[in-house]
């Protein structure tokens, strides 16, 4: 029973984390479009900042997924 609760918690937490990362990247993309519309001459700077922020968010997402996999493997889900 305790292992099932840990597995469920890992899956729910992982899903919420991935959903939050998707929302974050979407928000950054929307802000990038808005900034580009306001100052089109700065598109290269805006694009670099977008990719850096998106890469940081995705890095944390991959770390989250690794931690979820560790919890699942240690509790016998695989």
C-alpha angles and dihedrals in degrees: 000000000000091000090051091053091050091049092048091048092050092049095046092045092047092050092049091048094051091046090051091050090052091050090048094052090046091052091049090049091052091049090049091054091048093048091048091051091051097045112015092173090069096056094120093053092044092049093051092049091048093053092046092051093044091049092052091050092047090048091057089046092055089048089052092051091050090052091049090051090050091053092047095049094046091052096049100254090136 
